[in-house]
């Protein structure tokens, strides 16, 4: 583990005035720790994305990792495809994330990961057999999500797949509250205090906008995906696959 990966997330540890969450340098510096302690099953999700990429990657196509942060999904895919002639486009609109990812990539020239700082709403997706949206769509304004999924569908080759993970809403309010509460217990078990959990929740309120699994399914169907389903879920976090 590199020195950078050991940085502990203490961003919300002290009492502070509420403000919206942003993917700035402070977050990028502790992101590995944050994501591992905040997303139940994160390490499993990444390695399974690698396994699925290995099955569905088509030679001569590109892989897109949209909202790549520090490239967790890209690295997992690169590891699985290391013996093949793959090409990954890792995109994020946080300069802090991309600067750090570039630095990491410069340490290993065997990786075929090309990263760039760009709004994924402007990304031209073409000749893709795999598109990854690992906990990214939830940060896109709701009214722009259909157009993004449409663009992904259009850019996928026949037989291509979309791998997407999201924080989700449950239609039943009681169950929804229960899963949120269990999720907060999970965070406490990972060392976050009640104050950290509540301040982060407030910071994400206007920024991370979850939807139900049905809303996601409907959107995939409306874009033209022939089938989609959940392949992993823990509390209110779910990973889905959609097939072109
Ligand atoms: C992982 N996928 O480790 N354009 C580009 N990037 C964006 C946009 C946008 N419009 N909106 C948000 N992002 C990663 C984890 S984190 C999830 C993804 C989380 C980026 C944002 O800058 C951030 O890096 C990422 O989406 C979301 O597998 O922190 O919960």
Boltz pocket constraint, residues with backbone or C-beta under 6 A from the ligand:
constraints:
  - pocket:
      binder: B
      contacts: [[A, 23], [A, 35], [A, 66], [A, 67], [A, 68], [A, 69], [A, 70], [A, 71], [A, 72], [A, 73], [A, 91], [A, 92], [A, 93], [A, 94], [A, 97], [A, 118], [A, 119], [A, 120], [A, 121], [A, 133], [A, 134], [A, 135], [A, 136], [A, 139], [A, 140]]
      max_distance: 6.0
